[in-house]
Amino acid sequence: MNARKLTIGALARTSGLSRSTLLYYDRLGLLPAAQRSTANYRLYSTAEARRLGRICMYRQLGIPLKEIGSLLREPEGNLPVEILQGRLQALDKDIAELRRQQHCIVQLLQQESIYDEDHMITKERWVEIMRAAGLGEQDMRNWHAQFEKMEPEAHQEFLESLGIEPDEIRKIREHSRRQG
């Protein structure tokens, strides 16, 4: 076999593409083999290898395979400006859509954090609720003592959820343990 000809397997290895991709390009008429061996293997010349390089470059630009065919009919180095401008416009639209999606996600994230802050019960709000339910200071102390006795970990989590500082939480829990 002539050293300047590559089999489809060798071309696949050198290009980093799969054999099935090269066969697909052949079926589309983008990369026909220059000739066939006596065993009917496809053989590719350096011209086809360069053509494959152009196909890969156009694919990296995001140009659809249907349009690549017309680009390949142009002499090497002569790029049809209208196809490239069309691709550039499509990219601009895609970027604008991605920015719109990005903006929506940022808005949702901000709304979620606002939602969490607005609906978070603080220590002061919890005390108001307990008082509105008719509990006095001693009742609230008893409530904490029972909570600490029955579910100490949950009591810790509850106090943290109210935004109470760690030092104050420690004092509340110590007092609750002494009382209970």
Buried (B, 14 or more C-beta within 10 A) or exposed (E): EEEEBBBBEEBBEEBEBEBEBBBBBBEBEBBBBBEEEEEEBBBBBEEBBEBBEBBBEBBEBEBEEEBBBEBBEEEEEEEEEEBBEEBEEEEEEEEEEEEEEEEEEEEEEEEEEEEEEEEEEEBEEBBEEBEEEEBEEEEBBBEBBBBBEEEEEEBBEBBEEBEBEEEEBEEBBEBBEEBB
